Amino acid sequence: MTVHDPINTAEDYPQGKYANRSLARIVAFQILYQDDLNPGSAAAFGEEFLRDELPDHKPIRNFAQSLIDGATQKKPEIDAKLEQVADNWAVARMNSTDRNVLRLAGYEMLFTETPRAVVINEAVELAKRFGTADSAAFVNGVLDKIG
């Protein structure tokens, strides 16, 4: 039973060969962001949100869940790396949107086989879509320093 109407509409869906993975990242980011602002909320609504937002895409739902789980489990390591490379920025001081885009991308960059260029591009697109006017440049600059 759906508790809410899907947040993402057909117009929100990325287009192209890897669009489903991009959509999985959008949904994963939304859950990480919500959980960052309301700790514990991912456990309460995350699974249902994934089902509602990606109803016909079990492999993509699994991919999104793996990103959420990984970014959550590796958050201390990711945050430490972000603070190391983000000159004069503590993770806690970052805009919450930027922080969660960086955590998601940091997980994928540091702990998966996804090509670095793909991770940076996807993160910049998330930052453009959900962040401030300066978010894309900030996210790009920080991720460029992670190696």
N, C-alpha and C positions, 0 to 999 in steps of 0.2 A: 504494500500500500504506500503510495507516494504522499509524503507529508507536505511537500511544496511543489510548485511548478518548477520545471528546470530553469536555472538561471541563464544558462547559455542557450541562445537561439540558433537556428540554422545559419543566420547571418554572421554569427560569431565563429563558426567553424572555419578553421584554416582550409585552404585549398591546396592541391598538389599531391605529389607522390607520397610524402610522409606526413600528410595532414592529420592522420589519426594519432600519431605520436605527439604532434604539436598540441592537439586537443587534450591528450592525456596530461601533458605538462601544464596546460591551463587549469585543468581540474585539480591536479596535484597542488599547484601553487595556491589555488583558492582554499583548499583544505589546510595547507600549511599556514597560510595567512590567518585564517579563522582561528586555528589552534594557537597561534602566536598571541593573538589578541585575547582569546578566551581559552586558557590552558585546559586541556582535557576534552575540549569539544570534538576533536577528531575521533576520539574513541566513542563519543556519544552519537555523532551523526555522520562520520566519514564514510562508512560502508554504504549507507543508504544514499548519501549524496553521490557517490560513485555510480551506484546503480541507476539513479535518476538521471544523471548527466550523460552517462555512457551506457544506455540500456541495451543496445544491440551489439556491443563491442566487448565481449568477455576478454579476449587477449589484450585489448587496449586498457580495459579496466585493471587487469592484472599488472600491466606495465605501470599504470598510474599508481597503483597500490605499492608496487616495489619502490617507486620513487619516494612516496610518502614515508614508507617504513624506513628506507635507507637514510633519507634526510633527517628523520626523527632520531634514529638510533645513532647516527654519526654526528649529530648536532654539535657536541662539544669539540670534536676534532675539526669540523668545518668552521665553526666560529673562531677557533684558535688560528686557523689558517687565514681566514678573512681578516682578522685583526693584525696578523703579521704583514699582510700585503696592502691593506687599506691604510695608507699613511694618515696619521692623526684622526682615525675613526675607530671608536669602539663599536662593536656590533650593536650594543644596547642603544647607542645614540643614532644609529642609522634609521632612516625612514622605514616603517614596518614593511612597506611594499618592497623596497629595495633589499632589505634584510632577507626576506623570504625568497625573492627571486635569486639572490646570491646563495642562499642555503641550498635551494633546489639545484641550481647550476653547479655549486661547489660539490655536492654529492655526486652528481653525474660526471663531473670532470675528474674528481679524485678517486672514485670507487667503481666506475663502470668503464666499459669499452667504447662508449659513444665518442666519436671524434671531437676533439677540442673545438674546432671551428663550428661544428654543429651546436655544441653546448652554448658557446658564446652567442651565436646568432639567435638561438631560441630564447636565451635569457634577455637579450636586448629587445627582442620583439615583445616579450612579457612586460619588460620595463616600460616600453613605449605605450603599451595598451593599458597598463594598470597604474603606472607610476606618475611622477611629476614631469615637468618639462626637462628636468635635469637628470632624471633617472637612467635613461638609456646610456648616456655618456658615463655616468658614475659606474653603472654595472659593467659596462664594457671595459673601463679603465681598471677596475678591481680584478675582473676575471682574466684580463690580459696578463696580470702579474702572477697568476697561479700557474705553476708549471709542473 
